[in-house]
Amino acid sequence: MSQSVSDTPTQPLNPEDCQTMEEVRAGVDALDRELVAMLVRRQGYMEAAARIKPTIDDVRVPWRIEDVVTKVLAEARILGLSERIAEPVWRVLIEQCIEHEEKAWRTHRA
């Protein structure tokens, strides 16, 4: 079955150019797809870390957690992302990545 022109995804508008909720939703949906792809890559780094780290105690590194959050908040300030969004999102992301890395660490040594 061939794709019609109306079925082909179009480039979403920039937020400031949106005039309708459909345009806003299309932009959010497109961005969510990009975020998923980036998170897949981040997950790959967690799996590499699990393969490389010698002990399970090396998975959770408190100073590194704070280092990541500090860098994210600095970038958020530069780019205009609310720190009220950035910090809790990254802290949850980091915790979920640590859980994933712990599971991957155990899998590599099973």
FIKOLZA-1660 file (N, C-alpha, C; in steps of 0.1 Angstrom, whole numbers, plus 5000, padded with zeros to 4 digits):
% residues 110
   i   px   py   pz ch aa at
   1 5008 4988 5000  A  M  N
   1 5000 5000 5000  A  M CA
   1 5009 5012 5000  A  M  C
   2 5006 5022 4991  A  S  N
   2 5015 5034 4991  A  S CA
   2 5010 5044 5000  A  S  C
   3 5019 5052 5004  A  Q  N
   3 5016 5063 5014  A  Q CA
   3 5011 5075 5006  A  Q  C
   4 5000 5081 5010  A  S  N
   4 4996 5093 5004  A  S CA
   4 5003 5105 5010  A  S  C
   5 5002 5116 5003  A  V  N
   5 5009 5128 5008  A  V CA
   5 5004 5132 5021  A  V  C
   6 4991 5130 5024  A  S  N
   6 4985 5134 5037  A  S CA
   6 4990 5125 5048  A  S  C
   7 4995 5112 5045  A  D  N
   7 4999 5103 5055  A  D CA
   7 5014 5106 5058  A  D  C
   8 5021 5113 5050  A  T  N
   8 5035 5116 5052  A  T CA
   8 5037 5126 5064  A  T  C
   9 5045 5122 5074  A  P  N
   9 5046 5132 5085  A  P CA
   9 5053 5145 5080  A  P  C
  10 5048 5156 5085  A  T  N
  10 5054 5169 5081  A  T CA
  10 5062 5174 5093  A  T  C
  11 5071 5183 5090  A  Q  N
  11 5080 5189 5100  A  Q CA
  11 5070 5197 5109  A  Q  C
  12 5071 5194 5123  A  P  N
  12 5063 5202 5132  A  P CA
  12 5067 5217 5132  A  P  C
  13 5057 5225 5135  A  L  N
  13 5060 5239 5137  A  L CA
  13 5068 5242 5149  A  L  C
  14 5075 5253 5149  A  N  N
  14 5082 5257 5162  A  N CA
  14 5071 5261 5171  A  N  C
  15 5073 5260 5184  A  P  N
  15 5062 5263 5194  A  P CA
  15 5056 5277 5192  A  P  C
  16 5065 5287 5190  A  E  N
  16 5060 5300 5188  A  E CA
  16 5051 5303 5176  A  E  C
  17 5052 5293 5166  A  D  N
  17 5044 5294 5154  A  D CA
  17 5031 5287 5155  A  D  C
  18 5029 5279 5165  A  C  N
  18 5016 5271 5167  A  C CA
  18 5004 5280 5169  A  C  C
  19 4993 5277 5162  A  Q  N
  19 4981 5284 5163  A  Q CA
  19 4969 5276 5168  A  Q  C
  20 4971 5262 5167  A  T  N
  20 4961 5253 5171  A  T CA
  20 4966 5242 5181  A  T  C
  21 4958 5236 5188  A  M  N
  21 4962 5225 5197  A  M CA
  21 4967 5213 5188  A  M  C
  22 4961 5211 5177  A  E  N
  22 4966 5200 5168  A  E CA
  22 4981 5203 5164  A  E  C
  23 4985 5215 5162  A  E  N
  23 4999 5218 5159  A  E CA
  23 5007 5216 5171  A  E  C
  24 5003 5220 5182  A  V  N
  24 5010 5218 5195  A  V CA
  24 5012 5203 5197  A  V  C
  25 5001 5195 5196  A  R  N
  25 5002 5181 5198  A  R CA
  25 5011 5174 5188  A  R  C
  26 5011 5178 5176  A  A  N
  26 5020 5172 5166  A  A CA
  26 5034 5175 5169  A  A  C
  27 5037 5187 5174  A  G  N
  27 5051 5191 5178  A  G CA
  27 5055 5182 5190  A  G  C
  28 5046 5181 5200  A  V  N
  28 5050 5173 5212  A  V CA
  28 5052 5158 5208  A  V  C
  29 5044 5153 5199  A  D  N
  29 5045 5139 5195  A  D CA
  29 5058 5137 5188  A  D  C
  30 5062 5146 5179  A  A  N
  30 5075 5145 5171  A  A CA
  30 5086 5146 5181  A  A  C
  31 5086 5155 5190  A  L  N
  31 5097 5156 5200  A  L CA
  31 5098 5144 5209  A  L  C
  32 5086 5138 5213  A  D  N
  32 5087 5126 5221  A  D CA
  32 5094 5115 5214  A  D  C
  33 5092 5114 5201  A  R  N
  33 5099 5103 5193  A  R CA
  33 5114 5106 5193  A  R  C
  34 5118 5118 5192  A  E  N
  34 5132 5121 5193  A  E CA
  34 5138 5118 5206  A  E  C
  35 5130 5122 5217  A  L  N
  35 5135 5119 5230  A  L CA
  35 5137 5104 5233  A  L  C
  36 5127 5096 5228  A  V  N
  36 5128 5081 5230  A  V CA
  36 5141 5076 5223  A  V  C
  37 5144 5081 5211  A  A  N
  37 5156 5077 5204  A  A CA
  37 5169 5081 5212  A  A  C
  38 5169 5093 5218  A  M  N
  38 5180 5097 5226  A  M CA
  38 5181 5089 5239  A  M  C
  39 5170 5085 5245  A  L  N
  39 5170 5077 5257  A  L CA
  39 5175 5063 5254  A  L  C
  40 5172 5058 5242  A  V  N
  40 5177 5045 5238  A  V CA
  40 5193 5045 5238  A  V  C
  41 5198 5056 5233  A  R  N
  41 5213 5058 5233  A  R CA
  41 5218 5059 5247  A  R  C
  42 5212 5067 5255  A  R  N
  42 5216 5068 5269  A  R CA
  42 5216 5054 5276  A  R  C
  43 5205 5047 5274  A  Q  N
  43 5204 5033 5280  A  Q CA
  43 5216 5025 5275  A  Q  C
  44 5220 5026 5263  A  G  N
  44 5232 5019 5258  A  G CA
  44 5244 5022 5266  A  G  C
  45 5246 5035 5270  A  Y  N
  45 5258 5038 5278  A  Y CA
  45 5257 5032 5292  A  Y  C
  46 5244 5031 5297  A  M  N
  46 5243 5024 5310  A  M CA
  46 5246 5009 5309  A  M  C
  47 5243 5003 5298  A  E  N
  47 5246 4989 5296  A  E CA
  47 5261 4987 5294  A  E  C
  48 5268 4997 5287  A  A  N
  48 5282 4996 5286  A  A CA
  48 5289 4998 5300  A  A  C
  49 5283 5007 5308  A  A  N
  49 5289 5009 5321  A  A CA
  49 5287 4996 5330  A  A  C
  50 5276 4990 5328  A  A  N
  50 5274 4977 5335  A  A CA
  50 5284 4966 5331  A  A  C
  51 5287 4966 5319  A  R  N
  51 5297 4957 5314  A  R CA
  51 5311 4960 5319  A  R  C
  52 5314 4973 5321  A  I  N
  52 5328 4977 5324  A  I CA
  52 5330 4977 5339  A  I  C
  53 5320 4981 5347  A  K  N
  53 5322 4983 5361  A  K CA
  53 5325 4970 5368  A  K  C
  54 5336 4969 5376  A  P  N
  54 5340 4956 5382  A  P CA
  54 5330 4951 5393  A  P  C
  55 5324 4960 5401  A  T  N
  55 5315 4955 5412  A  T CA
  55 5302 4962 5411  A  T  C
  56 5292 4955 5417  A  I  N
  56 5278 4961 5418  A  I CA
  56 5279 4974 5426  A  I  C
  57 5288 4975 5436  A  D  N
  57 5289 4987 5443  A  D CA
  57 5294 4999 5435  A  D  C
  58 5300 4996 5423  A  D  N
  58 5304 5007 5414  A  D CA
  58 5293 5013 5406  A  D  C
  59 5281 5007 5406  A  V  N
  59 5270 5011 5398  A  V CA
  59 5264 5025 5403  A  V  C
  60 5262 5026 5416  A  R  N
  60 5257 5038 5422  A  R CA
  60 5268 5046 5427  A  R  C
  61 5271 5058 5421  A  V  N
  61 5282 5067 5424  A  V CA
  61 5276 5080 5428  A  V  C
  62 5274 5083 5441  A  P  N
  62 5267 5095 5445  A  P CA
  62 5274 5108 5439  A  P  C
  63 5287 5109 5439  A  W  N
  63 5293 5121 5434  A  W CA
  63 5289 5123 5419  A  W  C
  64 5288 5112 5412  A  R  N
  64 5285 5113 5397  A  R CA
  64 5271 5117 5395  A  R  C
  65 5262 5113 5404  A  I  N
  65 5248 5117 5403  A  I CA
  65 5247 5132 5404  A  I  C
  66 5254 5138 5414  A  E  N
  66 5253 5152 5416  A  E CA
  66 5260 5160 5405  A  E  C
  67 5271 5154 5400  A  D  N
  67 5278 5160 5389  A  D CA
  67 5269 5161 5376  A  D  C
  68 5262 5150 5373  A  V  N
  68 5253 5150 5362  A  V CA
  68 5242 5161 5364  A  V  C
  69 5236 5161 5376  A  V  N
  69 5225 5171 5379  A  V CA
  69 5230 5185 5377  A  V  C
  70 5242 5188 5383  A  T  N
  70 5248 5201 5382  A  T CA
  70 5250 5205 5368  A  T  C
  71 5255 5196 5359  A  K  N
  71 5258 5199 5345  A  K CA
  71 5244 5202 5338  A  K  C
  72 5234 5193 5341  A  V  N
  72 5221 5195 5335  A  V CA
  72 5215 5208 5338  A  V  C
  73 5216 5212 5351  A  L  N
  73 5210 5225 5355  A  L CA
  73 5218 5237 5349  A  L  C
  74 5231 5236 5347  A  A  N
  74 5238 5246 5341  A  A CA
  74 5233 5248 5326  A  A  C
  75 5232 5236 5319  A  E  N
  75 5227 5237 5305  A  E CA
  75 5213 5242 5305  A  E  C
  76 5205 5238 5314  A  A  N
  76 5191 5242 5315  A  A CA
  76 5190 5258 5316  A  A  C
  77 5198 5263 5324  A  R  N
  77 5199 5278 5326  A  R CA
  77 5203 5284 5313  A  R  C
  78 5213 5279 5306  A  I  N
  78 5217 5285 5293  A  I CA
  78 5207 5284 5283  A  I  C
  79 5200 5273 5282  A  L  N
  79 5190 5271 5271  A  L CA
  79 5176 5275 5274  A  L  C
  80 5173 5278 5287  A  G  N
  80 5160 5283 5291  A  G CA
  80 5150 5273 5295  A  G  C
  81 5155 5261 5299  A  L  N
  81 5146 5251 5305  A  L CA
  81 5145 5254 5320  A  L  C
  82 5133 5253 5324  A  S  N
  82 5130 5256 5339  A  S CA
  82 5137 5245 5347  A  S  C
  83 5144 5250 5357  A  E  N
  83 5151 5241 5366  A  E CA
  83 5140 5232 5374  A  E  C
  84 5128 5237 5375  A  R  N
  84 5118 5230 5382  A  R CA
  84 5113 5218 5373  A  R  C
  85 5116 5218 5361  A  I  N
  85 5114 5207 5352  A  I CA
  85 5126 5198 5351  A  I  C
  86 5138 5205 5349  A  A  N
  86 5150 5197 5346  A  A CA
  86 5154 5189 5358  A  A  C
  87 5155 5194 5370  A  E  N
  87 5161 5187 5381  A  E CA
  87 5153 5174 5385  A  E  C
  88 5140 5175 5387  A  P  N
  88 5133 5163 5390  A  P CA
  88 5132 5152 5379  A  P  C
  89 5132 5157 5366  A  V  N
  89 5132 5148 5355  A  V CA
  89 5145 5140 5355  A  V  C
  90 5156 5147 5356  A  W  N
  90 5169 5140 5356  A  W CA
  90 5171 5132 5368  A  W  C
  91 5167 5136 5379  A  R  N
  91 5168 5127 5391  A  R CA
  91 5161 5114 5389  A  R  C
  92 5149 5115 5384  A  V  N
  92 5141 5102 5382  A  V CA
  92 5148 5094 5371  A  V  C
  93 5152 5101 5360  A  L  N
  93 5160 5094 5349  A  L CA
  93 5172 5087 5355  A  L  C
  94 5180 5094 5363  A  I  N
  94 5192 5088 5368  A  I CA
  94 5188 5075 5377  A  I  C
  95 5178 5077 5385  A  E  N
  95 5174 5065 5394  A  E CA
  95 5170 5053 5385  A  E  C
  96 5162 5056 5375  A  Q  N
  96 5158 5045 5366  A  Q CA
  96 5169 5039 5359  A  Q  C
  97 5179 5047 5355  A  C  N
  97 5191 5042 5348  A  C CA
  97 5199 5034 5357  A  C  C
  98 5200 5038 5370  A  I  N
  98 5208 5030 5379  A  I CA
  98 5202 5016 5381  A  I  C
  99 5188 5016 5382  A  E  N
  99 5182 5003 5384  A  E CA
  99 5184 4994 5371  A  E  C
 100 5183 5000 5359  A  H  N
 100 5186 4993 5347  A  H CA
 100 5200 4988 5347  A  H  C
 101 5210 4997 5351  A  E  N
 101 5224 4993 5351  A  E CA
 101 5227 4981 5361  A  E  C
 102 5220 4982 5372  A  E  N
 102 5222 4971 5382  A  E CA
 102 5217 4958 5376  A  E  C
 103 5206 4958 5370  A  K  N
 103 5201 4946 5364  A  K CA
 103 5210 4941 5353  A  K  C
 104 5215 4950 5344  A  A  N
 104 5224 4947 5334  A  A CA
 104 5237 4941 5339  A  A  C
 105 5242 4947 5350  A  W  N
 105 5254 4943 5357  A  W CA
 105 5253 4928 5361  A  W  C
 106 5242 4925 5367  A  R  N
 106 5239 4911 5372  A  R CA
 106 5238 4902 5360  A  R  C
 107 5231 4906 5349  A  T  N
 107 5230 4898 5337  A  T CA
 107 5243 4894 5331  A  T  C
 108 5252 4904 5330  A  H  N
 108 5266 4902 5324  A  H CA
 108 5274 4892 5332  A  H  C
 109 5270 4890 5345  A  R  N
 109 5278 4881 5354  A  R CA
 109 5271 4868 5357  A  R  C
 110 5259 4866 5351  A  A  N
 110 5252 4854 5354  A  A CA
 110 5258 4842 5347  A  A  C
% end
